[in-house]
Amino acid sequence: MMWRCWRGKTGRLRYERYWFSTGTPSFLIDLLDRSELDVESLESGIRAAAEDFDVPIEQIKDPLPFMYQSGYLTIKDYDPEYMEYTLAYPNEEVRLGFIGSLLPNYTGSSGISSNSLVVGLVKALRRNDIQDCMERLTAYFASIPYTLNNKEEKHYHTIFYLLFSMMGQYVESEVRSAVGRADAVIRTESHIYVFEFKLDGSADEALEQIDRKGYLVPYEADGRKLVKIGVNFDSSTRTVGSWRAEKYNP
């Protein structure tokens, strides 16, 4: 990872990730758009045979080989029995830089506006202001240009995943329980929030799924207050249609 140092208007030295400030290659963005690769799956690592990612650059037709050969992914493990490798981000800096560079492709927003939103979300959740958090998210989604939006549930999940992942240590995405995976789990000093997202459904359906699949059960002994939040996206308005938050009482 390369860093660039420069002096801002206040005279203070500032640092930023140079690798990502130069922009994620449009070639990779195009590959991701055309492929079935789920960006969220990179969190836990992707299992692949050598021929799936170790190919000549001129033969690359999907994002996995490009991400490996350009350093976005590295080999984390190898299973000799099945001759499979596990590819994952080499470190947290690359992970956050890559996620941040993808967000404008999905939302049309600048890095500055996305970063400002993330800071606002973190502050709202740290003071346990769910109303402010959801109002910020609703306004952000409403600002996404129509040409960049679509009606697939995966599209909305990916935007939420990218935004929440930029919160760093505060969030976990696609957290597994015994019978399923919560869309997002956010921890603060005093609370644990579990989010479930629906498309053209209802916030009540999302809350019911959290209960039915026991997404909050693993945190019952944690000691922090537990809150479940159901969010429904309305594809006709292309933003949050409804949401509900409830305290979880085991």
ABEGO torsion letter per residue (X at the ends): XBBBBBBBAAGBBBBBBAAAAAEBBAAAAAAAAABABBAAAAAAEBBBBAAAABBBAAABABAAAAAAAAGABBBABBBAAAGBBBBBBABAAAAAAAAAAAAAAAAGBBAAAAAAAAAAAAAAAAAGBAAAAAAAAAAAAAABBAAABBABAAAAAAAAAAAAAAAEAABBBGBBBAAEBBABBBBBAABBBBBBBBBGBBAAAAAAAAAAAGAAAAAAAAGBBBBBBBBBBBAAAGBBABBBBBBBBX
